Amino acid sequence: MLDRKAAQRLAEIAQDASDLYAVDERLTEEHSFGWVFYFLPNPDCGQDISGWFELSPYIVDRNGSVHCMGTREPPEEVIERYARTGSVDEDR
């Protein structure tokens, strides 16, 4: 079982966000299955980030599996589906 800090680190590795993007702590959600991490442009990266978009959120399950949620659907729909089915994919 992961704790939140380890789960966030897995999301950061999966996102390969380097220093250009950072987890927005205010948006991080905890659920029974694990956590949802949202990445926003990092204002401390030393580059002009005006006009940059947020990146796809990631689900990190308590068992350590990491899932990119994509940006095609509202996060709430993907989170609900994952809680119900264990998958972020529509067709599973």
C-alpha positions in Angstrom: 0.0 0.0 0.0 1.3 3.4 -1.0 1.0 6.6 1.0 0.2 9.9 -0.7 3.8 11.1 -1.0 4.9 7.9 -2.8 1.8 8.0 -5.0 2.6 11.6 -6.0 6.1 10.6 -6.9 4.8 7.8 -9.2 2.5 10.3 -10.9 5.4 12.7 -11.4 7.6 10.0 -12.9 4.7 8.8 -15.2 4.1 12.4 -16.3 7.8 13.1 -16.8 6.9 16.6 -15.8 10.5 17.6 -15.0 10.5 21.1 -13.6 8.1 22.6 -16.2 5.0 21.2 -14.6 4.1 20.5 -11.0 1.3 18.8 -9.1 -1.2 21.3 -7.9 -1.7 20.3 -4.3 -5.0 22.2 -4.0 -6.5 20.0 -6.7 -5.2 16.6 -5.5 -8.1 14.3 -4.6 -8.1 11.3 -2.3 -10.5 8.5 -3.1 -11.0 5.0 -1.7 -9.0 3.6 -4.7 -6.2 6.1 -4.3 -5.4 9.6 -5.5 -5.9 11.9 -8.5 -3.1 14.3 -9.2 -3.4 17.3 -11.5 -0.4 18.9 -13.2 -0.2 22.7 -13.9 2.5 24.8 -15.4 5.2 25.5 -12.7 5.6 29.2 -12.2 9.0 28.6 -10.6 10.4 26.8 -13.7 12.2 29.9 -15.0 10.3 30.1 -18.3 7.3 32.1 -19.6 4.4 29.8 -18.9 1.6 32.2 -20.1 -0.7 30.3 -22.4 0.4 26.9 -21.2 -2.3 24.4 -20.5 -2.7 21.9 -17.7 -1.6 18.4 -18.4 -3.7 15.2 -18.2 -4.5 14.2 -14.6 -3.2 10.9 -13.3 -4.8 8.3 -11.0 -2.5 6.4 -8.8 -4.1 3.4 -7.2 -3.2 2.4 -3.7 -1.6 -0.8 -5.1 0.8 1.4 -7.1 -0.7 1.3 -10.6 -0.7 4.6 -12.5 -3.3 5.6 -15.1 -3.3 8.6 -17.4 -6.9 10.0 -17.4 -6.5 11.9 -20.7 -8.2 15.2 -21.4 -11.1 14.1 -23.7 -13.6 13.7 -20.9 -14.3 15.6 -17.8 -12.2 14.3 -14.9 -15.3 13.6 -12.8 -16.6 11.0 -15.4 -13.2 9.2 -15.6 -12.9 9.2 -11.8 -16.4 7.7 -11.4 -15.7 5.1 -14.0 -12.4 4.1 -12.4 -14.1 3.8 -9.0 -16.7 1.6 -10.5 -14.7 -0.5 -13.0 -11.0 -0.1 -12.2 -10.3 1.3 -15.7 -10.0 4.8 -17.1 -11.0 3.4 -20.6 -14.6 4.0 -21.8 -14.9 0.6 -23.5 -14.0 -1.7 -20.7 
